[in-house]
């Protein structure tokens, strides 16, 4: 057998082995989600059995309870609050991060690495350490239980990671195209909107999705700084844990519904996400 055939067979076996490992890892990560989805269609009695029953009758009672059919609170205000806080803060992050990343990559400022380190250093402080000062500020400013307070907080929390990500994405934009646009008389806002943004669109999509996920899943600030008016979906979900016990089927149904926007956004942007995450990987 020739050496070329041996190397080809070795590469095939190596690729098949890596593929098998990837499938096994995917199944391991997917099993809890599948189990949660199955449990959400069981009654509370069947969901609480130990060992669990795979052949139990399916029902939509958990979803009816979640959507308020049983006389409970409606989840729609909390879902709308989460959508507003996540989408608006993500838009603000993109508006601020794009020119900042442009200045740090295409038109680098002096000591731009120190600037990036400063952005990274803001993530080193534990979130809980800043909770009391932010609470006191919000209380004195009359902004407790205000959705716009969460928008500001989520924007400031996601901005450092967005600048870091987009700096590597924008570093791949050809400078010659930008110089040609500048020679044609294009100003900076036009260059950012019509030249840089279309080229770096996969990276912008990846950054947007990650910021949206972080904002949608945030619980600590929303739990402490909101009450009824600005309650978000994760805070609403914690309300299912009461002194009467944990209603497993209803919690699983609520968790699945609250996870759907993130899953839908990731599925819709999966091609852009893969392109964006690999955009700055190879120089």
Buried (B, 14 or more C-beta within 10 A) or exposed (E): EEEEEEEEEEEEEEEEEEEEEEEEEEEEEEEEEEEBBBBBBBBBEBBBEEEBEEEBEEBEBBBBBBBEEEEBEEBEBBBEBBBBBBBBBBBBBBEBBBBBBBBBBBBBEEEBEEBBEEBEEEEEEEEEEEBEEBBEEBEEEEBBBBBEBBBBBBBBBBBBBBBBBBBBBBBBBEEEEBEEBBEEEBEEEBBBEEBBBEBBBBBBBBBBBBBBBBBBBBEEBBBBBBEEEBBBBBBBBEEBEEEEEEBBBBBBBBBBBBBEBBEEBBEEBEEBBEBBBEBBEEE
